[in-house]
Amino acid sequence: MGMIIMLVVYLFLGIYVVKVGIDNSKNSQHTKEILSELREIKELLKERG
């Protein structure tokens, strides 16, 4: 009985770790997009000034 409970707990932990990993990769993608936009804005400001 205890073995089944441990397997279920490990399964949920595994799912949680994968979900956190996917969220982190999405966040890093958003960060890269934001940095790219900031670089473009910086270039536009240099051209105007």
mmCIF file of the N, C-alpha and C atoms, coordinates in Angstrom:
data_MODEL
# 
_entry.id   MODEL 
# 
loop_
_atom_site.group_PDB 
_atom_site.id 
_atom_site.type_symbol 
_atom_site.label_atom_id 
_atom_site.label_alt_id 
_atom_site.label_comp_id 
_atom_site.label_asym_id 
_atom_site.label_entity_id 
_atom_site.label_seq_id 
_atom_site.pdbx_PDB_ins_code 
_atom_site.Cartn_x 
_atom_site.Cartn_y 
_atom_site.Cartn_z 
_atom_site.occupancy 
_atom_site.B_iso_or_equiv 
_atom_site.pdbx_formal_charge 
_atom_site.auth_seq_id 
_atom_site.auth_comp_id 
_atom_site.auth_asym_id 
_atom_site.auth_atom_id 
_atom_site.pdbx_PDB_model_num 
ATOM 1   N N  . MET A 1 1  ? 0.830  -1.207 0.000   1.00 0.00 ? 1  MET A N  1 
ATOM 2   C CA . MET A 1 1  ? 0.000  0.000  0.000   1.00 0.00 ? 1  MET A CA 1 
ATOM 3   C C  . MET A 1 1  ? 0.869  1.263  0.000   1.00 0.00 ? 1  MET A C  1 
ATOM 4   N N  . GLY A 1 2  ? 1.883  1.278  0.865   1.00 0.00 ? 2  GLY A N  1 
ATOM 5   C CA . GLY A 1 2  ? 2.762  2.442  0.936   1.00 0.00 ? 2  GLY A CA 1 
ATOM 6   C C  . GLY A 1 2  ? 3.503  2.688  -0.361  1.00 0.00 ? 2  GLY A C  1 
ATOM 7   N N  . MET A 1 3  ? 3.833  1.596  -1.065  1.00 0.00 ? 3  MET A N  1 
ATOM 8   C CA . MET A 1 3  ? 4.556  1.714  -2.332  1.00 0.00 ? 3  MET A CA 1 
ATOM 9   C C  . MET A 1 3  ? 3.708  2.441  -3.377  1.00 0.00 ? 3  MET A C  1 
ATOM 10  N N  . ILE A 1 4  ? 2.412  2.125  -3.418  1.00 0.00 ? 4  ILE A N  1 
ATOM 11  C CA . ILE A 1 4  ? 1.504  2.770  -4.378  1.00 0.00 ? 4  ILE A CA 1 
ATOM 12  C C  . ILE A 1 4  ? 1.405  4.261  -4.076  1.00 0.00 ? 4  ILE A C  1 
ATOM 13  N N  . ILE A 1 5  ? 1.292  4.608  -2.811  1.00 0.00 ? 5  ILE A N  1 
ATOM 14  C CA . ILE A 1 5  ? 1.200  6.021  -2.417  1.00 0.00 ? 5  ILE A CA 1 
ATOM 15  C C  . ILE A 1 5  ? 2.472  6.759  -2.821  1.00 0.00 ? 5  ILE A C  1 
ATOM 16  N N  . MET A 1 6  ? 3.630  6.140  -2.604  1.00 0.00 ? 6  MET A N  1 
ATOM 17  C CA . MET A 1 6  ? 4.899  6.779  -2.981  1.00 0.00 ? 6  MET A CA 1 
ATOM 18  C C  . MET A 1 6  ? 4.977  6.975  -4.490  1.00 0.00 ? 6  MET A C  1 
ATOM 19  N N  . LEU A 1 7  ? 4.518  5.981  -5.258  1.00 0.00 ? 7  LEU A N  1 
ATOM 20  C CA . LEU A 1 7  ? 4.526  6.113  -6.716  1.00 0.00 ? 7  LEU A CA 1 
ATOM 21  C C  . LEU A 1 7  ? 3.650  7.281  -7.165  1.00 0.00 ? 7  LEU A C  1 
ATOM 22  N N  . VAL A 1 8  ? 2.481  7.414  -6.560  1.00 0.00 ? 8  VAL A N  1 
ATOM 23  C CA . VAL A 1 8  ? 1.578  8.520  -6.903  1.00 0.00 ? 8  VAL A CA 1 
ATOM 24  C C  . VAL A 1 8  ? 2.230  9.858  -6.561  1.00 0.00 ? 8  VAL A C  1 
ATOM 25  N N  . VAL A 1 9  ? 2.863  9.936  -5.399  1.00 0.00 ? 9  VAL A N  1 
ATOM 26  C CA . VAL A 1 9  ? 3.535  11.182 -4.993  1.00 0.00 ? 9  VAL A CA 1 
ATOM 27  C C  . VAL A 1 9  ? 4.649  11.527 -5.979  1.00 0.00 ? 9  VAL A C  1 
ATOM 28  N N  . TYR A 1 10 ? 5.465  10.520 -6.356  1.00 0.00 ? 10 TYR A N  1 
ATOM 29  C CA . TYR A 1 10 ? 6.541  10.770 -7.317  1.00 0.00 ? 10 TYR A CA 1 
ATOM 30  C C  . TYR A 1 10 ? 5.989  11.200 -8.669  1.00 0.00 ? 10 TYR A C  1 
ATOM 31  N N  . LEU A 1 11 ? 4.862  10.620 -9.073  1.00 0.00 ? 11 LEU A N  1 
ATOM 32  C CA . LEU A 1 11 ? 4.243  10.994 -10.346 1.00 0.00 ? 11 LEU A CA 1 
ATOM 33  C C  . LEU A 1 11 ? 3.833  12.466 -10.321 1.00 0.00 ? 11 LEU A C  1 
ATOM 34  N N  . PHE A 1 12 ? 3.172  12.880 -9.226  1.00 0.00 ? 12 PHE A N  1 
ATOM 35  C CA . PHE A 1 12 ? 2.758  14.280 -9.119  1.00 0.00 ? 12 PHE A CA 1 
ATOM 36  C C  . PHE A 1 12 ? 3.963  15.217 -9.070  1.00 0.00 ? 12 PHE A C  1 
ATOM 37  N N  . LEU A 1 13 ? 5.014  14.824 -8.358  1.00 0.00 ? 13 LEU A N  1 
ATOM 38  C CA . LEU A 1 13 ? 6.227  15.651 -8.314  1.00 0.00 ? 13 LEU A CA 1 
ATOM 39  C C  . LEU A 1 13 ? 6.833  15.788 -9.707  1.00 0.00 ? 13 LEU A C  1 
ATOM 40  N N  . GLY A 1 14 ? 6.861  14.691 -10.453 1.00 0.00 ? 14 GLY A N  1 
ATOM 41  C CA . GLY A 1 14 ? 7.399  14.717 -11.815 1.00 0.00 ? 14 GLY A CA 1 
ATOM 42  C C  . GLY A 1 14 ? 6.607  15.648 -12.707 1.00 0.00 ? 14 GLY A C  1 
ATOM 43  N N  . ILE A 1 15 ? 5.281  15.569 -12.621 1.00 0.00 ? 15 ILE A N  1 
ATOM 44  C CA . ILE A 1 15 ? 4.426  16.449 -13.427 1.00 0.00 ? 15 ILE A CA 1 
ATOM 45  C C  . ILE A 1 15 ? 4.674  17.906 -13.046 1.00 0.00 ? 15 ILE A C  1 
ATOM 46  N N  . TYR A 1 16 ? 4.802  18.174 -11.745 1.00 0.00 ? 16 TYR A N  1 
ATOM 47  C CA . TYR A 1 16 ? 5.030  19.540 -11.270 1.00 0.00 ? 16 TYR A CA 1 
ATOM 48  C C  . TYR A 1 16 ? 6.361  20.087 -11.792 1.00 0.00 ? 16 TYR A C  1 
ATOM 49  N N  . VAL A 1 17 ? 7.417  19.266 -11.732 1.00 0.00 ? 17 VAL A N  1 
ATOM 50  C CA . VAL A 1 17 ? 8.742  19.702 -12.193 1.00 0.00 ? 17 VAL A CA 1 
ATOM 51  C C  . VAL A 1 17 ? 8.707  20.015 -13.686 1.00 0.00 ? 17 VAL A C  1 
ATOM 52  N N  . VAL A 1 18 ? 8.038  19.166 -14.471 1.00 0.00 ? 18 VAL A N  1 
ATOM 53  C CA . VAL A 1 18 ? 7.933  19.416 -15.913 1.00 0.00 ? 18 VAL A CA 1 
ATOM 54  C C  . VAL A 1 18 ? 7.167  20.709 -16.171 1.00 0.00 ? 18 VAL A C  1 
ATOM 55  N N  . LYS A 1 19 ? 6.081  20.936 -15.431 1.00 0.00 ? 19 LYS A N  1 
ATOM 56  C CA . LYS A 1 19 ? 5.285  22.150 -15.613 1.00 0.00 ? 19 LYS A CA 1 
ATOM 57  C C  . LYS A 1 19 ? 6.108  23.389 -15.279 1.00 0.00 ? 19 LYS A C  1 
ATOM 58  N N  . VAL A 1 20 ? 6.853  23.346 -14.192 1.00 0.00 ? 20 VAL A N  1 
ATOM 59  C CA . VAL A 1 20 ? 7.700  24.485 -13.810 1.00 0.00 ? 20 VAL A CA 1 
ATOM 60  C C  . VAL A 1 20 ? 8.751  24.733 -14.890 1.00 0.00 ? 20 VAL A C  1 
ATOM 61  N N  . GLY A 1 21 ? 9.333  23.666 -15.435 1.00 0.00 ? 21 GLY A N  1 
ATOM 62  C CA . GLY A 1 21 ? 10.324 23.807 -16.505 1.00 0.00 ? 21 GLY A CA 1 
ATOM 63  C C  . GLY A 1 21 ? 9.737  24.464 -17.735 1.00 0.00 ? 21 GLY A C  1 
ATOM 64  N N  . ILE A 1 22 ? 8.514  24.078 -18.097 1.00 0.00 ? 22 ILE A N  1 
ATOM 65  C CA . ILE A 1 22 ? 7.855  24.673 -19.263 1.00 0.00 ? 22 ILE A CA 1 
ATOM 66  C C  . ILE A 1 22 ? 7.572  26.146 -19.001 1.00 0.00 ? 22 ILE A C  1 
ATOM 67  N N  . ASP A 1 23 ? 7.102  26.484 -17.795 1.00 0.00 ? 23 ASP A N  1 
ATOM 68  C CA . ASP A 1 23 ? 6.838  27.881 -17.448 1.00 0.00 ? 23 ASP A CA 1 
ATOM 69  C C  . ASP A 1 23 ? 8.119  28.709 -17.526 1.00 0.00 ? 23 ASP A C  1 
ATOM 70  N N  . ASN A 1 24 ? 9.236  28.147 -17.048 1.00 0.00 ? 24 ASN A N  1 
ATOM 71  C CA . ASN A 1 24 ? 10.508 28.873 -17.094 1.00 0.00 ? 24 ASN A CA 1 
ATOM 72  C C  . ASN A 1 24 ? 10.936 29.131 -18.526 1.00 0.00 ? 24 ASN A C  1 
ATOM 73  N N  . SER A 1 25 ? 10.743 28.163 -19.419 1.00 0.00 ? 25 SER A N  1 
ATOM 74  C CA . SER A 1 25 ? 11.153 28.372 -20.803 1.00 0.00 ? 25 SER A CA 1 
ATOM 75  C C  . SER A 1 25 ? 10.274 29.438 -21.455 1.00 0.00 ? 25 SER A C  1 
ATOM 76  N N  . LYS A 1 26 ? 8.991  29.481 -21.091 1.00 0.00 ? 26 LYS A N  1 
ATOM 77  C CA . LYS A 1 26 ? 8.115  30.534 -21.623 1.00 0.00 ? 26 LYS A CA 1 
ATOM 78  C C  . LYS A 1 26 ? 8.565  31.892 -21.112 1.00 0.00 ? 26 LYS A C  1 
ATOM 79  N N  . ASN A 1 27 ? 8.913  31.966 -19.825 1.00 0.00 ? 27 ASN A N  1 
ATOM 80  C CA . ASN A 1 27 ? 9.360  33.230 -19.246 1.00 0.00 ? 27 ASN A CA 1 
ATOM 81  C C  . ASN A 1 27 ? 10.639 33.718 -19.909 1.00 0.00 ? 27 ASN A C  1 
ATOM 82  N N  . SER A 1 28 ? 11.582 32.811 -20.175 1.00 0.00 ? 28 SER A N  1 
ATOM 83  C CA . SER A 1 28 ? 12.825 33.237 -20.809 1.00 0.00 ? 28 SER A CA 1 
ATOM 84  C C  . SER A 1 28 ? 12.551 33.708 -22.234 1.00 0.00 ? 28 SER A C  1 
ATOM 85  N N  . GLN A 1 29 ? 11.586 33.089 -22.916 1.00 0.00 ? 29 GLN A N  1 
ATOM 86  C CA . GLN A 1 29 ? 11.225 33.540 -24.264 1.00 0.00 ? 29 GLN A CA 1 
ATOM 87  C C  . GLN A 1 29 ? 10.639 34.950 -24.201 1.00 0.00 ? 29 GLN A C  1 
ATOM 88  N N  . HIS A 1 30 ? 9.760  35.211 -23.228 1.00 0.00 ? 30 HIS A N  1 
ATOM 89  C CA . HIS A 1 30 ? 9.187  36.553 -23.070 1.00 0.00 ? 30 HIS A CA 1 
ATOM 90  C C  . HIS A 1 30 ? 10.282 37.564 -22.760 1.00 0.00 ? 30 HIS A C  1 
ATOM 91  N N  . THR A 1 31 ? 11.241 37.194 -21.919 1.00 0.00 ? 31 THR A N  1 
ATOM 92  C CA . THR A 1 31 ? 12.336 38.092 -21.566 1.00 0.00 ? 31 THR A CA 1 
ATOM 93  C C  . THR A 1 31 ? 13.151 38.449 -22.801 1.00 0.00 ? 31 THR A C  1 
ATOM 94  N N  . LYS A 1 32 ? 13.442 37.446 -23.644 1.00 0.00 ? 32 LYS A N  1 
ATOM 95  C CA . LYS A 1 32 ? 14.194 37.710 -24.874 1.00 0.00 ? 32 LYS A CA 1 
ATOM 96  C C  . LYS A 1 32 ? 13.430 38.657 -25.788 1.00 0.00 ? 32 LYS A C  1 
ATOM 97  N N  . GLU A 1 33 ? 12.108 38.466 -25.891 1.00 0.00 ? 33 GLU A N  1 
ATOM 98  C CA . GLU A 1 33 ? 11.293 39.347 -26.735 1.00 0.00 ? 33 GLU A CA 1 
ATOM 99  C C  . GLU A 1 33 ? 11.311 40.774 -26.202 1.00 0.00 ? 33 GLU A C  1 
ATOM 100 N N  . ILE A 1 34 ? 11.198 40.924 -24.887 1.00 0.00 ? 34 ILE A N  1 
ATOM 101 C CA . ILE A 1 34 ? 11.203 42.261 -24.281 1.00 0.00 ? 34 ILE A CA 1 
ATOM 102 C C  . ILE A 1 34 ? 12.547 42.945 -24.526 1.00 0.00 ? 34 ILE A C  1 
ATOM 103 N N  . LEU A 1 35 ? 13.649 42.210 -24.352 1.00 0.00 ? 35 LEU A N  1 
ATOM 104 C CA . LEU A 1 35 ? 14.972 42.792 -24.589 1.00 0.00 ? 35 LEU A CA 1 
ATOM 105 C C  . LEU A 1 35 ? 15.130 43.209 -26.043 1.00 0.00 ? 35 LEU A C  1 
ATOM 106 N N  . SER A 1 36 ? 14.605 42.399 -26.945 1.00 0.00 ? 36 SER A N  1 
ATOM 107 C CA . SER A 1 36 ? 14.672 42.729 -28.370 1.00 0.00 ? 36 SER A CA 1 
ATOM 108 C C  . SER A 1 36 ? 13.919 44.029 -28.648 1.00 0.00 ? 36 SER A C  1 
ATOM 109 N N  . GLU A 1 37 ? 12.725 44.156 -28.076 1.00 0.00 ? 37 GLU A N  1 
ATOM 110 C CA . GLU A 1 37 ? 11.939 45.378 -28.253 1.00 0.00 ? 37 GLU A CA 1 
ATOM 111 C C  . GLU A 1 37 ? 12.685 46.590 -27.689 1.00 0.00 ? 37 GLU A C  1 
ATOM 112 N N  . LEU A 1 38 ? 13.304 46.434 -26.522 1.00 0.00 ? 38 LEU A N  1 
ATOM 113 C CA . LEU A 1 38 ? 14.037 47.548 -25.920 1.00 0.00 ? 38 LEU A CA 1 
ATOM 114 C C  . LEU A 1 38 ? 15.205 47.982 -26.803 1.00 0.00 ? 38 LEU A C  1 
ATOM 115 N N  . ARG A 1 39 ? 15.894 47.013 -27.404 1.00 0.00 ? 39 ARG A N  1 
ATOM 116 C CA . ARG A 1 39 ? 16.998 47.358 -28.307 1.00 0.00 ? 39 ARG A CA 1 
ATOM 117 C C  . ARG A 1 39 ? 16.496 48.160 -29.500 1.00 0.00 ? 39 ARG A C  1 
ATOM 118 N N  . GLU A 1 40 ? 15.333 47.748 -30.048 1.00 0.00 ? 40 GLU A N  1 
ATOM 119 C CA . GLU A 1 40 ? 14.767 48.477 -31.185 1.00 0.00 ? 40 GLU A CA 1 
ATOM 120 C C  . GLU A 1 40 ? 14.409 49.905 -30.789 1.00 0.00 ? 40 GLU A C  1 
ATOM 121 N N  . ILE A 1 41 ? 13.808 50.071 -29.609 1.00 0.00 ? 41 ILE A N  1 
ATOM 122 C CA . ILE A 1 41 ? 13.438 51.407 -29.132 1.00 0.00 ? 41 ILE A CA 1 
ATOM 123 C C  . ILE A 1 41 ? 14.692 52.256 -28.948 1.00 0.00 ? 41 ILE A C  1 
ATOM 124 N N  . LYS A 1 42 ? 15.746 51.655 -28.399 1.00 0.00 ? 42 LYS A N  1 
ATOM 125 C CA . LYS A 1 42 ? 17.001 52.365 -28.181 1.00 0.00 ? 42 LYS A CA 1 
ATOM 126 C C  . LYS A 1 42 ? 17.586 52.850 -29.511 1.00 0.00 ? 42 LYS A C  1 
ATOM 127 N N  . GLU A 1 43 ? 17.550 51.986 -30.525 1.00 0.00 ? 43 GLU A N  1 
ATOM 128 C CA . GLU A 1 43 ? 18.057 52.366 -31.847 1.00 0.00 ? 43 GLU A CA 1 
ATOM 129 C C  . GLU A 1 43 ? 17.243 53.524 -32.425 1.00 0.00 ? 43 GLU A C  1 
ATOM 130 N N  . LEU A 1 44 ? 15.919 53.461 -32.293 1.00 0.00 ? 44 LEU A N  1 
ATOM 131 C CA . LEU A 1 44 ? 15.068 54.536 -32.803 1.00 0.00 ? 44 LEU A CA 1 
ATOM 132 C C  . LEU A 1 44 ? 15.379 55.856 -32.099 1.00 0.00 ? 44 LEU A C  1 
ATOM 133 N N  . LEU A 1 45 ? 15.594 55.800 -30.788 1.00 0.00 ? 45 LEU A N  1 
ATOM 134 C CA . LEU A 1 45 ? 15.910 57.020 -30.045 1.00 0.00 ? 45 LEU A CA 1 
ATOM 135 C C  . LEU A 1 45 ? 17.258 57.590 -30.474 1.00 0.00 ? 45 LEU A C  1 
ATOM 136 N N  . LYS A 1 46 ? 18.232 56.708 -30.762 1.00 0.00 ? 46 LYS A N  1 
ATOM 137 C CA . LYS A 1 46 ? 19.539 57.185 -31.228 1.00 0.00 ? 46 LYS A CA 1 
ATOM 138 C C  . LYS A 1 46 ? 19.401 57.889 -32.573 1.00 0.00 ? 46 LYS A C  1 
ATOM 139 N N  . GLU A 1 47 ? 18.569 57.326 -33.458 1.00 0.00 ? 47 GLU A N  1 
ATOM 140 C CA . GLU A 1 47 ? 18.381 57.922 -34.785 1.00 0.00 ? 47 GLU A CA 1 
ATOM 141 C C  . GLU A 1 47 ? 17.729 59.297 -34.686 1.00 0.00 ? 47 GLU A C  1 
ATOM 142 N N  . ARG A 1 48 ? 16.795 59.463 -33.749 1.00 0.00 ? 48 ARG A N  1 
ATOM 143 C CA . ARG A 1 48 ? 16.094 60.738 -33.607 1.00 0.00 ? 48 ARG A CA 1 
ATOM 144 C C  . ARG A 1 48 ? 16.996 61.797 -32.976 1.00 0.00 ? 48 ARG A C  1 
ATOM 145 N N  . GLY A 1 49 ? 17.832 61.360 -32.025 1.00 0.00 ? 49 GLY A N  1 
ATOM 146 C CA . GLY A 1 49 ? 18.654 62.313 -31.281 1.00 0.00 ? 49 GLY A CA 1 
ATOM 147 C C  . GLY A 1 49 ? 19.869 62.624 -31.989 1.00 0.00 ? 49 GLY A C  1 
# 
